[in-house]
Amino acid sequence: MPQDKPDLAAAPSPSKPDDGQEAPVSSKHGSKVWRAGTLTYTTAGLFALFAWLLWGDFAWAMKDRAVGPVAQLMLRQFGSSDFVVGLLVGSVPAAIGLILVPIISVKSDRHRGRWGRRIPYLLIPTPLIAFSMAGLAYTVPVAGWLHQALGVNSPGDVGCRLIVFGFFWTVFEIFQTVAQAVLGGLINDVVPQEVIGRFFGLFRAISLIAGMIFNFWLIGHAEQHYTAIFLGLGLLYGVGFTLMCLRVREGEYPPPPPLDPDATGIARMSKPIGAYARECFANPFYLWLFLALMLGGLAGGPVNAFSVFYAKGIGMDMNSYGNLLVITFACSLVLSYVTGALADRFHPVRLGILSLMLYTIFMFWGGWAATDTATFSVAFVAHGVIQGIYNTGTASIGQRLFPRAKFAQFASAAGIVSAPFFMVLPPLLGKYLDLNGHVYRHTFIMSGALGFIGLLFFLVVWRGFMRYGGLKNYVPPV
């Protein structure tokens, strides 16, 4: 946490009025001082900041690790097709993000208040996310009540379950999207840039530990005890994330650019939209970067979306599947901090290129060979470990390449580019699998193809990065 001692007090830097970062300096006592904008930290203060952020990440990660797999298992119990699963689990979140993320991110960048520009957008959605998880937990009894209440007009017990699930799932995704839109912005604002890669390495490690806990102890009970799992993790998230929001303090920011006081009606709405589009999409470098990030993130989607069904289809029980994930997370945990440190030293774009190259090779092999539990296990673990290297290695790419003062805006623009593909791919893939006998081995081939295209786009980004100054002199183009 930021220190309250007078010589370390957070104060604006006269030479950095635009949220600039500086290398660590020394206080008058000779100890190292870390800076993030107007915030200053001693080493102990930096440790406390990391501790609270990582505690919030643990609560977030436990929620994230549980919701997707448990939702898939619930929908399969309700008799949903792969198309419906892909629509609800893939398309609905992407559509919500496409609408909300640019609005929330720009509002957050411009907000100035007692609690900072990020914390309000994280704190307010937290109890609503916990509430929606409780609603998902009680899908079956609420659907039973709805079925009776509708009488002859009821779409049936299964139909009511899908309606109730869809309602609470949509509420969950709306408020999770709001929080997720600014969480990266908070990290960008309060974590010194010199250690941002290592922080994301620790961030990834906490997420992996959460995944190991869920998949070792809980996923085997998810089909029978999803109510208790949703309630418990909703409570953990509500309490844990609230504590993080209350304990992390933001610094001061320069005032946002003024809005045109004379603009009214359509002009008042269209001018910010036009400025947003020009700033984020006019420069081809950012377009290539957005597309590269989209493809890198999308590459794991085909395998992730249907891996539970793939495992069950080849005769693997959920405990064994959970153990594979534990092995994956354990390997990634060992690599996480090292990968983050490498991102600080060698740059996240380089790690994106290397990881996607490896991912492409292993996924094409998996698509050809993964026909039984043994080969599936090897391909699935390779998928998870290499995706982990990609996720950790490129986690700080926005902090390194986007303009700092408008970080959330540019991050949201990357989300806008990604959202249509995340909306379309899961249900299309689900429909393809429905029509082709549920040959889930094809998901590895699709992931490999996306990874290969992403690799090509990252090579273009690297070329542009070097043109704008490279490793030592990069300046975000405006």
Contacts in CASP RR format, 6 or more apart in sequence:
PFRMAT RR
TARGET T0000
AUTHOR 0000-0000-0000
METHOD contacts of the structure
MODEL  1
MPQDKPDLAAAPSPSKPDDGQEAPVSSKHGSKVWRAGTLTYTTAGLFALF
AWLLWGDFAWAMKDRAVGPVAQLMLRQFGSSDFVVGLLVGSVPAAIGLIL
VPIISVKSDRHRGRWGRRIPYLLIPTPLIAFSMAGLAYTVPVAGWLHQAL
GVNSPGDVGCRLIVFGFFWTVFEIFQTVAQAVLGGLINDVVPQEVIGRFF
GLFRAISLIAGMIFNFWLIGHAEQHYTAIFLGLGLLYGVGFTLMCLRVRE
GEYPPPPPLDPDATGIARMSKPIGAYARECFANPFYLWLFLALMLGGLAG
GPVNAFSVFYAKGIGMDMNSYGNLLVITFACSLVLSYVTGALADRFHPVR
LGILSLMLYTIFMFWGGWAATDTATFSVAFVAHGVIQGIYNTGTASIGQR
LFPRAKFAQFASAAGIVSAPFFMVLPPLLGKYLDLNGHVYRHTFIMSGAL
GFIGLLFFLVVWRGFMRYGGLKNYVPPV
1 41 0 8 1.000
1 45 0 8 1.000
1 48 0 8 1.000
1 49 0 8 1.000
1 52 0 8 1.000
1 247 0 8 1.000
1 248 0 8 1.000
1 249 0 8 1.000
2 8 0 8 1.000
2 10 0 8 1.000
2 39 0 8 1.000
2 40 0 8 1.000
2 41 0 8 1.000
2 45 0 8 1.000
2 49 0 8 1.000
2 249 0 8 1.000
2 251 0 8 1.000
3 9 0 8 1.000
3 40 0 8 1.000
3 41 0 8 1.000
3 42 0 8 1.000
3 44 0 8 1.000
3 45 0 8 1.000
7 27 0 8 1.000
7 28 0 8 1.000
7 29 0 8 1.000
8 27 0 8 1.000
8 33 0 8 1.000
8 40 0 8 1.000
8 41 0 8 1.000
8 42 0 8 1.000
9 40 0 8 1.000
10 38 0 8 1.000
10 39 0 8 1.000
10 40 0 8 1.000
10 251 0 8 1.000
10 252 0 8 1.000
11 38 0 8 1.000
11 40 0 8 1.000
12 38 0 8 1.000
12 252 0 8 1.000
13 20 0 8 1.000
13 22 0 8 1.000
13 35 0 8 1.000
13 37 0 8 1.000
13 38 0 8 1.000
16 22 0 8 1.000
16 37 0 8 1.000
17 254 0 8 1.000
18 254 0 8 1.000
18 404 0 8 1.000
18 405 0 8 1.000
19 37 0 8 1.000
19 189 0 8 1.000
19 253 0 8 1.000
19 254 0 8 1.000
19 404 0 8 1.000
19 405 0 8 1.000
20 37 0 8 1.000
20 404 0 8 1.000
21 35 0 8 1.000
21 36 0 8 1.000
21 37 0 8 1.000
21 192 0 8 1.000
21 193 0 8 1.000
21 194 0 8 1.000
21 404 0 8 1.000
22 35 0 8 1.000
22 37 0 8 1.000
23 35 0 8 1.000
23 194 0 8 1.000
24 32 0 8 1.000
24 33 0 8 1.000
24 34 0 8 1.000
24 35 0 8 1.000
24 192 0 8 1.000
24 194 0 8 1.000
25 32 0 8 1.000
25 33 0 8 1.000
25 35 0 8 1.000
26 32 0 8 1.000
26 33 0 8 1.000
27 33 0 8 1.000
27 42 0 8 1.000
31 42 0 8 1.000
31 43 0 8 1.000
32 42 0 8 1.000
32 43 0 8 1.000
33 40 0 8 1.000
33 41 0 8 1.000
33 42 0 8 1.000
34 40 0 8 1.000
34 41 0 8 1.000
34 42 0 8 1.000
34 43 0 8 1.000
34 46 0 8 1.000
34 192 0 8 1.000
34 194 0 8 1.000
34 195 0 8 1.000
35 41 0 8 1.000
35 192 0 8 1.000
36 189 0 8 1.000
36 190 0 8 1.000
36 191 0 8 1.000
36 192 0 8 1.000
36 193 0 8 1.000
37 189 0 8 1.000
37 251 0 8 1.000
38 251 0 8 1.000
38 252 0 8 1.000
38 253 0 8 1.000
39 190 0 8 1.000
39 249 0 8 1.000
39 250 0 8 1.000
39 251 0 8 1.000
41 49 0 8 1.000
41 192 0 8 1.000
46 192 0 8 1.000
46 195 0 8 1.000
49 190 0 8 1.000
49 191 0 8 1.000
49 248 0 8 1.000
50 199 0 8 1.000
50 202 0 8 1.000
52 243 0 8 1.000
52 244 0 8 1.000
52 247 0 8 1.000
52 248 0 8 1.000
53 187 0 8 1.000
53 190 0 8 1.000
53 191 0 8 1.000
53 199 0 8 1.000
53 203 0 8 1.000
53 244 0 8 1.000
53 248 0 8 1.000
54 202 0 8 1.000
54 203 0 8 1.000
54 206 0 8 1.000
55 240 0 8 1.000
55 243 0 8 1.000
55 244 0 8 1.000
56 240 0 8 1.000
56 241 0 8 1.000
56 243 0 8 1.000
56 244 0 8 1.000
57 203 0 8 1.000
57 206 0 8 1.000
57 207 0 8 1.000
58 206 0 8 1.000
58 209 0 8 1.000
58 210 0 8 1.000
58 240 0 8 1.000
59 236 0 8 1.000
59 237 0 8 1.000
59 238 0 8 1.000
59 239 0 8 1.000
59 240 0 8 1.000
59 241 0 8 1.000
59 244 0 8 1.000
60 183 0 8 1.000
60 237 0 8 1.000
60 241 0 8 1.000
61 206 0 8 1.000
61 207 0 8 1.000
61 209 0 8 1.000
61 210 0 8 1.000
61 211 0 8 1.000
62 210 0 8 1.000
62 211 0 8 1.000
62 213 0 8 1.000
62 214 0 8 1.000
62 233 0 8 1.000
62 236 0 8 1.000
62 237 0 8 1.000
63 129 0 8 1.000
63 133 0 8 1.000
63 233 0 8 1.000
63 234 0 8 1.000
63 236 0 8 1.000
63 237 0 8 1.000
64 207 0 8 1.000
64 210 0 8 1.000
65 207 0 8 1.000
65 210 0 8 1.000
65 211 0 8 1.000
65 214 0 8 1.000
65 215 0 8 1.000
66 214 0 8 1.000
66 218 0 8 1.000
66 222 0 8 1.000
66 229 0 8 1.000
66 230 0 8 1.000
66 233 0 8 1.000
67 133 0 8 1.000
67 136 0 8 1.000
67 172 0 8 1.000
68 89 0 8 1.000
69 219 0 8 1.000
69 222 0 8 1.000
69 308 0 8 1.000
70 219 0 8 1.000
70 222 0 8 1.000
70 226 0 8 1.000
70 229 0 8 1.000
70 230 0 8 1.000
71 88 0 8 1.000
71 89 0 8 1.000
71 136 0 8 1.000
71 165 0 8 1.000
71 169 0 8 1.000
72 85 0 8 1.000
72 89 0 8 1.000
72 308 0 8 1.000
72 309 0 8 1.000
73 222 0 8 1.000
73 223 0 8 1.000
73 226 0 8 1.000
73 308 0 8 1.000
74 136 0 8 1.000
74 139 0 8 1.000
74 165 0 8 1.000
74 226 0 8 1.000
75 84 0 8 1.000
75 85 0 8 1.000
75 88 0 8 1.000
75 89 0 8 1.000
75 162 0 8 1.000
75 165 0 8 1.000
76 85 0 8 1.000
76 309 0 8 1.000
77 223 0 8 1.000
78 158 0 8 1.000
78 159 0 8 1.000
78 161 0 8 1.000
78 162 0 8 1.000
78 165 0 8 1.000
79 158 0 8 1.000
80 88 0 8 1.000
80 162 0 8 1.000
81 430 0 8 1.000
81 434 0 8 1.000
82 306 0 8 1.000
82 309 0 8 1.000
82 429 0 8 1.000
82 430 0 8 1.000
82 431 0 8 1.000
82 433 0 8 1.000
82 434 0 8 1.000
82 438 0 8 1.000
83 427 0 8 1.000
83 430 0 8 1.000
83 431 0 8 1.000
83 434 0 8 1.000
84 162 0 8 1.000
85 305 0 8 1.000
85 426 0 8 1.000
85 430 0 8 1.000
86 305 0 8 1.000
86 426 0 8 1.000
86 427 0 8 1.000
86 429 0 8 1.000
86 430 0 8 1.000
87 426 0 8 1.000
87 427 0 8 1.000
88 165 0 8 1.000
88 166 0 8 1.000
88 169 0 8 1.000
89 305 0 8 1.000
89 426 0 8 1.000
90 305 0 8 1.000
90 422 0 8 1.000
90 423 0 8 1.000
90 426 0 8 1.000
90 427 0 8 1.000
91 422 0 8 1.000
91 423 0 8 1.000
91 424 0 8 1.000
91 426 0 8 1.000
91 427 0 8 1.000
92 166 0 8 1.000
92 169 0 8 1.000
92 170 0 8 1.000
92 173 0 8 1.000
93 173 0 8 1.000
93 176 0 8 1.000
93 177 0 8 1.000
93 422 0 8 1.000
94 418 0 8 1.000
94 419 0 8 1.000
94 420 0 8 1.000
94 421 0 8 1.000
94 422 0 8 1.000
94 423 0 8 1.000
95 419 0 8 1.000
95 423 0 8 1.000
96 170 0 8 1.000
96 173 0 8 1.000
96 174 0 8 1.000
96 177 0 8 1.000
97 177 0 8 1.000
97 181 0 8 1.000
97 415 0 8 1.000
97 419 0 8 1.000
98 415 0 8 1.000
98 416 0 8 1.000
98 419 0 8 1.000
98 420 0 8 1.000
98 423 0 8 1.000
100 174 0 8 1.000
100 177 0 8 1.000
100 178 0 8 1.000
100 181 0 8 1.000
101 177 0 8 1.000
101 181 0 8 1.000
101 412 0 8 1.000
101 415 0 8 1.000
101 416 0 8 1.000
101 419 0 8 1.000
102 276 0 8 1.000
102 409 0 8 1.000
102 412 0 8 1.000
102 413 0 8 1.000
102 416 0 8 1.000
104 121 0 8 1.000
104 177 0 8 1.000
104 178 0 8 1.000
104 181 0 8 1.000
104 182 0 8 1.000
104 412 0 8 1.000
105 181 0 8 1.000
105 182 0 8 1.000
105 408 0 8 1.000
105 409 0 8 1.000
105 411 0 8 1.000
105 412 0 8 1.000
106 272 0 8 1.000
106 276 0 8 1.000
106 408 0 8 1.000
106 409 0 8 1.000
106 412 0 8 1.000
107 121 0 8 1.000
108 117 0 8 1.000
108 118 0 8 1.000
108 121 0 8 1.000
108 181 0 8 1.000
108 182 0 8 1.000
108 185 0 8 1.000
108 408 0 8 1.000
109 117 0 8 1.000
109 256 0 8 1.000
109 405 0 8 1.000
109 406 0 8 1.000
109 407 0 8 1.000
109 408 0 8 1.000
109 409 0 8 1.000
110 117 0 8 1.000
110 256 0 8 1.000
111 117 0 8 1.000
111 120 0 8 1.000
111 121 0 8 1.000
112 253 0 8 1.000
112 255 0 8 1.000
112 256 0 8 1.000
113 120 0 8 1.000
115 123 0 8 1.000
115 250 0 8 1.000
116 250 0 8 1.000
116 251 0 8 1.000
116 253 0 8 1.000
117 189 0 8 1.000
117 250 0 8 1.000
117 253 0 8 1.000
118 182 0 8 1.000
118 183 0 8 1.000
118 185 0 8 1.000
118 186 0 8 1.000
118 189 0 8 1.000
118 250 0 8 1.000
119 186 0 8 1.000
119 245 0 8 1.000
119 248 0 8 1.000
119 250 0 8 1.000
121 178 0 8 1.000
121 179 0 8 1.000
121 181 0 8 1.000
121 182 0 8 1.000
122 179 0 8 1.000
122 182 0 8 1.000
122 183 0 8 1.000
122 186 0 8 1.000
122 241 0 8 1.000
122 245 0 8 1.000
123 242 0 8 1.000
123 245 0 8 1.000
123 246 0 8 1.000
124 178 0 8 1.000
125 175 0 8 1.000
125 176 0 8 1.000
125 178 0 8 1.000
125 179 0 8 1.000
126 179 0 8 1.000
126 237 0 8 1.000
126 238 0 8 1.000
126 241 0 8 1.000
126 242 0 8 1.000
126 245 0 8 1.000
127 238 0 8 1.000
127 242 0 8 1.000
128 171 0 8 1.000
128 175 0 8 1.000
129 172 0 8 1.000
129 175 0 8 1.000
129 176 0 8 1.000
129 179 0 8 1.000
129 234 0 8 1.000
129 237 0 8 1.000
129 238 0 8 1.000
130 234 0 8 1.000
130 235 0 8 1.000
130 237 0 8 1.000
130 238 0 8 1.000
131 171 0 8 1.000
132 168 0 8 1.000
132 169 0 8 1.000
132 171 0 8 1.000
132 172 0 8 1.000
132 175 0 8 1.000
133 172 0 8 1.000
133 230 0 8 1.000
133 231 0 8 1.000
133 233 0 8 1.000
133 234 0 8 1.000
133 237 0 8 1.000
134 230 0 8 1.000
134 231 0 8 1.000
134 234 0 8 1.000
135 142 0 8 1.000
135 164 0 8 1.000
135 168 0 8 1.000
135 230 0 8 1.000
136 165 0 8 1.000
136 168 0 8 1.000
136 169 0 8 1.000
136 172 0 8 1.000
136 230 0 8 1.000
137 226 0 8 1.000
137 227 0 8 1.000
137 228 0 8 1.000
137 229 0 8 1.000
137 230 0 8 1.000
137 231 0 8 1.000
138 227 0 8 1.000
139 161 0 8 1.000
139 164 0 8 1.000
139 165 0 8 1.000
139 168 0 8 1.000
140 161 0 8 1.000
142 164 0 8 1.000
143 157 0 8 1.000
143 159 0 8 1.000
143 160 0 8 1.000
143 161 0 8 1.000
143 163 0 8 1.000
143 164 0 8 1.000
143 165 0 8 1.000
144 157 0 8 1.000
144 160 0 8 1.000
144 161 0 8 1.000
146 154 0 8 1.000
146 160 0 8 1.000
146 163 0 8 1.000
146 164 0 8 1.000
147 154 0 8 1.000
147 156 0 8 1.000
147 157 0 8 1.000
147 160 0 8 1.000
148 154 0 8 1.000
150 160 0 8 1.000
154 160 0 8 1.000
155 163 0 8 1.000
179 241 0 8 1.000
181 408 0 8 1.000
181 411 0 8 1.000
181 412 0 8 1.000
182 408 0 8 1.000
184 407 0 8 1.000
184 408 0 8 1.000
184 411 0 8 1.000
185 407 0 8 1.000
185 408 0 8 1.000
185 411 0 8 1.000
186 248 0 8 1.000
186 250 0 8 1.000
187 196 0 8 1.000
187 199 0 8 1.000
187 200 0 8 1.000
187 203 0 8 1.000
187 399 0 8 1.000
188 196 0 8 1.000
188 398 0 8 1.000
188 399 0 8 1.000
188 404 0 8 1.000
188 407 0 8 1.000
188 408 0 8 1.000
189 250 0 8 1.000
189 251 0 8 1.000
189 253 0 8 1.000
189 407 0 8 1.000
190 248 0 8 1.000
190 249 0 8 1.000
190 250 0 8 1.000
190 251 0 8 1.000
191 199 0 8 1.000
193 399 0 8 1.000
193 400 0 8 1.000
194 344 0 8 1.000
195 344 0 8 1.000
196 344 0 8 1.000
196 396 0 8 1.000
196 399 0 8 1.000
196 400 0 8 1.000
197 340 0 8 1.000
197 341 0 8 1.000
197 343 0 8 1.000
197 344 0 8 1.000
197 348 0 8 1.000
197 393 0 8 1.000
197 395 0 8 1.000
197 396 0 8 1.000
198 337 0 8 1.000
198 340 0 8 1.000
198 341 0 8 1.000
198 344 0 8 1.000
199 396 0 8 1.000
200 340 0 8 1.000
200 343 0 8 1.000
200 392 0 8 1.000
200 393 0 8 1.000
200 395 0 8 1.000
200 396 0 8 1.000
201 336 0 8 1.000
201 337 0 8 1.000
201 339 0 8 1.000
201 340 0 8 1.000
201 341 0 8 1.000
201 392 0 8 1.000
201 393 0 8 1.000
201 395 0 8 1.000
202 336 0 8 1.000
202 337 0 8 1.000
203 395 0 8 1.000
204 332 0 8 1.000
204 336 0 8 1.000
204 339 0 8 1.000
204 340 0 8 1.000
204 388 0 8 1.000
204 391 0 8 1.000
204 392 0 8 1.000
204 395 0 8 1.000
205 333 0 8 1.000
205 336 0 8 1.000
205 337 0 8 1.000
208 329 0 8 1.000
208 330 0 8 1.000
208 332 0 8 1.000
208 333 0 8 1.000
208 336 0 8 1.000
209 329 0 8 1.000
209 333 0 8 1.000
211 325 0 8 1.000
211 326 0 8 1.000
211 329 0 8 1.000
212 325 0 8 1.000
212 326 0 8 1.000
212 329 0 8 1.000
212 330 0 8 1.000
212 333 0 8 1.000
215 321 0 8 1.000
215 322 0 8 1.000
215 323 0 8 1.000
215 325 0 8 1.000
215 326 0 8 1.000
215 329 0 8 1.000
216 322 0 8 1.000
216 323 0 8 1.000
216 326 0 8 1.000
218 229 0 8 1.000
219 318 0 8 1.000
219 319 0 8 1.000
219 321 0 8 1.000
219 322 0 8 1.000
219 325 0 8 1.000
220 318 0 8 1.000
220 319 0 8 1.000
220 322 0 8 1.000
221 229 0 8 1.000
222 229 0 8 1.000
222 318 0 8 1.000
223 318 0 8 1.000
254 405 0 8 1.000
259 268 0 8 1.000
259 272 0 8 1.000
260 267 0 8 1.000
260 268 0 8 1.000
260 271 0 8 1.000
263 271 0 8 1.000
276 409 0 8 1.000
276 413 0 8 1.000
279 406 0 8 1.000
279 409 0 8 1.000
279 410 0 8 1.000
279 478 0 8 1.000
280 286 0 8 1.000
280 409 0 8 1.000
280 410 0 8 1.000
280 413 0 8 1.000
281 287 0 8 1.000
281 413 0 8 1.000
283 477 0 8 1.000
285 461 0 8 1.000
285 464 0 8 1.000
285 465 0 8 1.000
285 467 0 8 1.000
285 468 0 8 1.000
285 477 0 8 1.000
286 410 0 8 1.000
286 413 0 8 1.000
286 477 0 8 1.000
287 417 0 8 1.000
288 457 0 8 1.000
288 460 0 8 1.000
288 461 0 8 1.000
288 464 0 8 1.000
289 397 0 8 1.000
289 401 0 8 1.000
289 414 0 8 1.000
289 461 0 8 1.000
290 413 0 8 1.000
290 414 0 8 1.000
290 415 0 8 1.000
290 417 0 8 1.000
290 418 0 8 1.000
291 417 0 8 1.000
291 454 0 8 1.000
291 457 0 8 1.000
292 454 0 8 1.000
292 457 0 8 1.000
292 458 0 8 1.000
292 460 0 8 1.000
292 461 0 8 1.000
293 394 0 8 1.000
293 397 0 8 1.000
293 414 0 8 1.000
293 418 0 8 1.000
294 414 0 8 1.000
294 415 0 8 1.000
294 417 0 8 1.000
294 418 0 8 1.000
294 421 0 8 1.000
295 450 0 8 1.000
295 451 0 8 1.000
295 453 0 8 1.000
295 454 0 8 1.000
295 457 0 8 1.000
296 352 0 8 1.000
296 356 0 8 1.000
296 390 0 8 1.000
296 394 0 8 1.000
296 450 0 8 1.000
296 451 0 8 1.000
296 454 0 8 1.000
297 390 0 8 1.000
297 418 0 8 1.000
298 418 0 8 1.000
298 421 0 8 1.000
298 422 0 8 1.000
298 425 0 8 1.000
298 450 0 8 1.000
299 356 0 8 1.000
299 359 0 8 1.000
299 363 0 8 1.000
299 387 0 8 1.000
299 390 0 8 1.000
299 447 0 8 1.000
299 448 0 8 1.000
299 450 0 8 1.000
299 451 0 8 1.000
299 454 0 8 1.000
300 383 0 8 1.000
300 387 0 8 1.000
300 447 0 8 1.000
300 450 0 8 1.000
301 425 0 8 1.000
301 426 0 8 1.000
301 447 0 8 1.000
301 450 0 8 1.000
302 425 0 8 1.000
302 429 0 8 1.000
302 443 0 8 1.000
302 444 0 8 1.000
302 446 0 8 1.000
302 447 0 8 1.000
302 450 0 8 1.000
303 310 0 8 1.000
303 363 0 8 1.000
303 380 0 8 1.000
303 383 0 8 1.000
303 443 0 8 1.000
303 444 0 8 1.000
303 447 0 8 1.000
305 426 0 8 1.000
305 429 0 8 1.000
305 430 0 8 1.000
305 443 0 8 1.000
306 429 0 8 1.000
306 430 0 8 1.000
306 433 0 8 1.000
306 440 0 8 1.000
306 443 0 8 1.000
307 321 0 8 1.000
307 380 0 8 1.000
307 440 0 8 1.000
307 443 0 8 1.000
308 318 0 8 1.000
308 321 0 8 1.000
309 438 0 8 1.000
309 440 0 8 1.000
310 376 0 8 1.000
310 440 0 8 1.000
310 441 0 8 1.000
310 443 0 8 1.000
311 318 0 8 1.000
311 320 0 8 1.000
311 321 0 8 1.000
311 324 0 8 1.000
311 376 0 8 1.000
311 380 0 8 1.000
312 318 0 8 1.000
312 321 0 8 1.000
313 438 0 8 1.000
313 440 0 8 1.000
314 371 0 8 1.000
314 372 0 8 1.000
314 373 0 8 1.000
314 376 0 8 1.000
315 373 0 8 1.000
316 373 0 8 1.000
316 376 0 8 1.000
320 373 0 8 1.000
324 377 0 8 1.000
324 380 0 8 1.000
324 381 0 8 1.000
327 381 0 8 1.000
328 380 0 8 1.000
328 381 0 8 1.000
328 384 0 8 1.000
328 385 0 8 1.000
331 381 0 8 1.000
331 385 0 8 1.000
332 384 0 8 1.000
332 385 0 8 1.000
332 388 0 8 1.000
332 389 0 8 1.000
332 392 0 8 1.000
335 385 0 8 1.000
335 388 0 8 1.000
335 389 0 8 1.000
335 392 0 8 1.000
336 388 0 8 1.000
336 392 0 8 1.000
339 351 0 8 1.000
339 388 0 8 1.000
339 389 0 8 1.000
339 392 0 8 1.000
339 393 0 8 1.000
340 392 0 8 1.000
340 393 0 8 1.000
340 395 0 8 1.000
340 396 0 8 1.000
342 351 0 8 1.000
342 393 0 8 1.000
343 351 0 8 1.000
343 392 0 8 1.000
343 393 0 8 1.000
343 394 0 8 1.000
343 395 0 8 1.000
343 396 0 8 1.000
344 396 0 8 1.000
347 400 0 8 1.000
347 465 0 8 1.000
347 471 0 8 1.000
348 393 0 8 1.000
348 394 0 8 1.000
348 395 0 8 1.000
348 396 0 8 1.000
348 397 0 8 1.000
348 400 0 8 1.000
349 394 0 8 1.000
349 397 0 8 1.000
349 401 0 8 1.000
349 458 0 8 1.000
349 461 0 8 1.000
349 462 0 8 1.000
349 465 0 8 1.000
350 462 0 8 1.000
351 389 0 8 1.000
351 390 0 8 1.000
351 393 0 8 1.000
351 394 0 8 1.000
352 390 0 8 1.000
352 393 0 8 1.000
352 394 0 8 1.000
352 458 0 8 1.000
353 455 0 8 1.000
353 458 0 8 1.000
353 459 0 8 1.000
353 462 0 8 1.000
354 389 0 8 1.000
355 386 0 8 1.000
355 387 0 8 1.000
355 388 0 8 1.000
355 389 0 8 1.000
355 390 0 8 1.000
355 393 0 8 1.000
355 394 0 8 1.000
356 390 0 8 1.000
356 451 0 8 1.000
356 452 0 8 1.000
356 454 0 8 1.000
356 455 0 8 1.000
356 458 0 8 1.000
357 455 0 8 1.000
358 386 0 8 1.000
358 389 0 8 1.000
359 383 0 8 1.000
359 386 0 8 1.000
359 387 0 8 1.000
359 390 0 8 1.000
359 447 0 8 1.000
359 448 0 8 1.000
359 451 0 8 1.000
360 448 0 8 1.000
360 451 0 8 1.000
360 452 0 8 1.000
360 455 0 8 1.000
362 379 0 8 1.000
362 382 0 8 1.000
362 383 0 8 1.000
362 386 0 8 1.000
363 379 0 8 1.000
363 383 0 8 1.000
363 444 0 8 1.000
363 445 0 8 1.000
363 447 0 8 1.000
363 448 0 8 1.000
363 451 0 8 1.000
364 444 0 8 1.000
364 445 0 8 1.000
364 448 0 8 1.000
365 379 0 8 1.000
366 375 0 8 1.000
366 379 0 8 1.000
366 441 0 8 1.000
366 444 0 8 1.000
367 379 0 8 1.000
367 441 0 8 1.000
367 442 0 8 1.000
367 444 0 8 1.000
367 445 0 8 1.000
368 445 0 8 1.000
369 375 0 8 1.000
369 379 0 8 1.000
370 376 0 8 1.000
370 378 0 8 1.000
370 379 0 8 1.000
370 380 0 8 1.000
370 441 0 8 1.000
370 444 0 8 1.000
371 441 0 8 1.000
379 444 0 8 1.000
383 444 0 8 1.000
383 447 0 8 1.000
398 407 0 8 1.000
398 410 0 8 1.000
398 411 0 8 1.000
399 407 0 8 1.000
400 474 0 8 1.000
401 465 0 8 1.000
401 474 0 8 1.000
401 476 0 8 1.000
402 410 0 8 1.000
402 411 0 8 1.000
402 476 0 8 1.000
403 410 0 8 1.000
403 476 0 8 1.000
403 478 0 8 1.000
404 476 0 8 1.000
429 443 0 8 1.000
429 446 0 8 1.000
432 442 0 8 1.000
433 439 0 8 1.000
433 440 0 8 1.000
433 442 0 8 1.000
433 443 0 8 1.000
436 442 0 8 1.000
465 474 0 8 1.000
468 474 0 8 1.000
468 475 0 8 1.000
468 476 0 8 1.000
468 477 0 8 1.000
469 475 0 8 1.000
END
